[in-house]
């Protein structure tokens, strides 16, 4: 298994990962059809040096996981930078094999390497299995998150 920066050619596989997830699918990620929105978003993420979109790939083989790691400056906590983990997805065929823990471990290490003072993530309320997974990795459910969707 290899973790590498995502490429434009990975967009169909990423859309399929999102579409295979019931929570993401309910939010409009079908993983099928016109990929223009995904391609536009990929280009914006890829062009921003404060963003890392990575994929886990079987050697050789398909994309089996992904996450986005953003680096956020802040004034609170004496100016600590934050690593923000988003859009963690692992193919159903790979769950329980350590792929997700390995990807999160990489994100934590990369955040530390870049001088971040903390790593944070959010997880949808209905993802109770994911909550247990993150807690096993040492994350604390320390805050309540709010979103306003447009």
Rosetta blueprint (number, residue, H / E / L):
1 X L
2 X E
3 X E
4 X E
5 X E
6 X L
7 X L
8 X H
9 X H
10 X H
11 X H
12 X H
13 X H
14 X H
15 X H
16 X H
17 X H
18 X H
19 X H
20 X L
21 X L
22 X H
23 X H
24 X H
25 X H
26 X H
27 X L
28 X L
29 X L
30 X L
31 X L
32 X L
33 X L
34 X L
35 X L
36 X H
37 X H
38 X H
39 X H
40 X H
41 X H
42 X H
43 X H
44 X H
45 X H
46 X H
47 X H
48 X L
49 X L
50 X L
51 X E
52 X E
53 X E
54 X E
55 X E
56 X E
57 X E
58 X L
59 X L
60 X L
61 X L
62 X L
63 X E
64 X E
65 X E
66 X E
67 X E
68 X E
69 X E
70 X E
71 X E
72 X E
73 X L
74 X L
75 X L
76 X H
77 X H
78 X H
79 X H
80 X L
81 X E
82 X E
83 X E
84 X E
85 X E
86 X E
87 X E
88 X E
89 X E
90 X E
91 X L
92 X H
93 X H
94 X H
95 X L
96 X L
97 X L
98 X L
99 X H
100 X H
101 X H
102 X H
103 X H
104 X H
105 X H
106 X H
107 X H
108 X H
109 X H
110 X H
111 X H
112 X H
113 X H
114 X L
115 X L
116 X E
117 X E
118 X E
119 X E
120 X E
121 X E
122 X L
123 X L
124 X L
125 X L
126 X L
127 X L
128 X H
129 X H
130 X H
131 X H
132 X H
133 X H
134 X H
135 X H
136 X H
137 X L
138 X L
139 X L
140 X L
141 X L
142 X L
143 X L
144 X L
145 X L
146 X L
147 X L
148 X L
149 X L
150 X L
